[in-house]
Amino acid sequence: MLSSTAVAMRMYVLLSMLIASFILASALQAQQGPAGQSVPALLKASKWQKRVLLLCAPALDDANLRRQQQLLEPVRAGLDSRDLVVREVNLSQLSTADKQYLTQRLGVAAGGFMAVLIGKDGGVKRRETRPLPPAKLFSTIDAMPMRQQEMRGKQ
């Protein structure tokens, strides 16, 4: 039988995990922009202003999507400093037009997880079918000529 201290400790850990999940979901939602915004509208609005990381998954409870969220949680400052907007895309709830745009213009497969990095110029810079480690994401962005210019300007 567990002592009251052990039970209290387990409750504290579970509550902490729940709060951390809520904070991550809120932070990612805040980065996503208007919920009803179509993918082409988001990319058009972001062009020359923001880089966009689309996290496409067949459902919001997809294991790869959850893992990608976990990887991005501790590097929020790095996302912000690189002008990166993260948007989750639930493939099962998209309009026909958005599905066509994702598959035909961005090369997103309909069935599984895909992370798609879009540069400020609107071009696809990277596609991954597995969660993308922040170090690889940041090295891709930091190698872009526009990012190099941004870094020189901040010195």
C-alpha positions as CSV (number, residue, x, y, z in Angstrom):
1,M,0.0,0.0,0.0
2,L,1.3,3.5,-0.9
3,S,1.9,6.1,1.8
4,S,-0.1,9.3,1.6
5,T,3.2,11.1,0.6
6,A,3.7,8.7,-2.4
7,V,0.1,9.2,-3.5
8,A,0.4,13.0,-3.2
9,M,3.7,12.9,-5.2
10,R,2.1,10.8,-8.0
11,M,-0.9,13.2,-8.1
12,Y,1.6,16.2,-8.3
13,V,3.5,14.6,-11.2
14,L,0.3,13.8,-13.1
15,L,-1.0,17.3,-12.5
16,S,2.3,18.8,-13.7
17,M,2.2,16.7,-16.9
18,L,-1.3,17.8,-17.6
19,I,-0.5,21.5,-17.1
20,A,2.6,21.2,-19.3
21,S,0.5,19.6,-22.0
22,F,-2.0,22.4,-21.8
23,I,0.7,25.1,-21.9
24,L,2.2,23.5,-25.0
25,A,-1.1,23.2,-26.8
26,S,-1.9,26.8,-26.0
27,A,1.5,28.0,-27.2
28,L,1.2,26.1,-30.5
29,Q,-2.3,27.3,-31.0
30,A,-1.2,30.9,-30.4
31,Q,1.4,30.5,-33.2
32,Q,-1.0,29.0,-35.6
33,G,-3.0,32.1,-36.5
34,P,-6.7,32.1,-37.2
35,A,-8.1,28.6,-36.9
36,G,-10.4,29.0,-39.9
37,Q,-7.6,30.3,-42.2
38,S,-6.9,28.1,-45.2
39,V,-3.4,26.8,-45.9
40,P,-3.0,29.0,-49.0
41,A,-4.2,32.0,-47.2
42,L,-1.8,31.4,-44.3
43,L,1.1,31.0,-46.7
44,K,0.1,34.1,-48.7
45,A,-0.2,36.2,-45.5
46,S,3.2,34.8,-44.3
47,K,5.1,35.4,-47.5
48,W,8.2,37.6,-46.9
49,Q,7.2,38.0,-43.2
50,K,7.3,34.5,-41.6
51,R,8.6,31.1,-42.2
52,V,5.9,28.4,-41.7
53,L,6.3,24.9,-40.4
54,L,3.2,22.9,-41.3
55,L,2.7,19.8,-39.1
56,C,0.4,17.6,-41.2
57,A,-1.2,14.6,-39.6
58,P,-4.2,12.4,-40.3
59,A,-5.6,13.3,-36.8
60,L,-4.5,15.6,-33.9
61,D,-3.8,12.6,-31.7
62,D,-1.2,11.2,-34.2
63,A,1.9,9.9,-32.4
64,N,4.3,11.6,-34.7
65,L,2.5,14.9,-34.3
66,R,2.6,14.6,-30.5
67,R,6.3,13.8,-30.7
68,Q,7.0,16.8,-32.9
69,Q,5.1,19.0,-30.4
70,Q,7.2,17.7,-27.6
71,L,10.4,18.4,-29.6
72,L,9.4,22.0,-30.3
73,E,8.2,22.8,-26.8
74,P,11.6,23.6,-25.2
75,V,12.8,25.6,-28.2
76,R,10.1,28.2,-28.5
77,A,12.6,31.1,-28.3
78,G,14.5,29.6,-31.3
79,L,11.3,29.3,-33.3
80,D,10.5,33.0,-32.5
81,S,14.0,34.2,-33.3
82,R,13.7,32.6,-36.7
83,D,10.3,34.1,-37.5
84,L,8.8,30.6,-37.6
85,V,5.1,30.0,-37.3
86,V,4.0,26.5,-36.5
87,R,0.6,25.3,-37.7
88,E,-0.9,21.9,-37.1
89,V,-3.0,20.6,-40.1
90,N,-5.5,17.9,-39.4
91,L,-5.7,16.2,-42.8
92,S,-9.0,14.6,-42.0
93,Q,-10.8,17.9,-41.5
94,L,-9.5,19.9,-44.4
95,S,-11.5,21.4,-47.2
96,T,-11.1,19.8,-50.7
97,A,-9.3,22.9,-51.9
98,D,-6.8,22.7,-48.9
99,K,-6.2,19.0,-49.5
100,Q,-5.5,19.6,-53.2
101,Y,-3.2,22.5,-52.4
102,L,-1.2,20.4,-49.9
103,T,-0.9,17.4,-52.1
104,Q,-0.3,19.1,-55.5
105,R,1.6,22.2,-54.5
106,L,3.4,21.1,-51.3
107,G,3.9,17.4,-51.9
108,V,2.1,16.3,-48.8
109,A,1.0,12.6,-48.8
110,A,-2.6,12.2,-47.5
111,G,-2.1,9.2,-45.3
112,G,0.6,10.0,-42.7
113,F,2.5,12.6,-40.8
114,M,4.6,15.2,-42.6
115,A,6.5,18.3,-41.5
116,V,6.8,20.8,-44.2
117,L,9.1,23.9,-43.8
118,I,8.1,26.8,-46.0
119,G,10.6,29.7,-46.4
120,K,9.7,33.4,-46.4
121,D,9.8,33.3,-50.2
122,G,7.0,30.8,-50.1
123,G,9.1,27.8,-51.3
124,V,9.2,24.4,-49.7
125,K,12.6,24.1,-48.0
126,R,12.2,20.7,-46.3
127,R,9.8,17.8,-46.0
128,E,10.1,15.1,-43.4
129,T,7.8,12.1,-42.7
130,R,9.1,11.7,-39.2
131,P,9.3,14.3,-36.4
132,L,12.1,16.8,-37.2
133,P,14.6,17.4,-34.4
134,P,15.0,21.1,-33.7
135,A,18.7,21.1,-34.5
136,K,18.0,19.9,-38.0
137,L,15.2,22.3,-38.4
138,F,17.3,25.2,-37.2
139,S,20.3,24.2,-39.3
140,T,18.1,24.2,-42.4
141,I,16.7,27.6,-41.6
142,D,20.1,29.1,-40.6
143,A,21.6,28.0,-43.9
144,M,19.0,30.0,-45.9
145,P,20.4,33.2,-47.5
146,M,17.6,35.3,-46.1
147,R,18.3,34.0,-42.6
148,Q,22.0,34.6,-43.0
149,Q,21.2,38.2,-43.9
150,E,18.9,38.5,-40.9
151,M,21.7,37.2,-38.6
152,R,24.2,39.7,-40.0
153,G,21.8,42.5,-39.5
154,K,21.4,41.7,-35.8
155,Q,25.1,41.9,-35.1
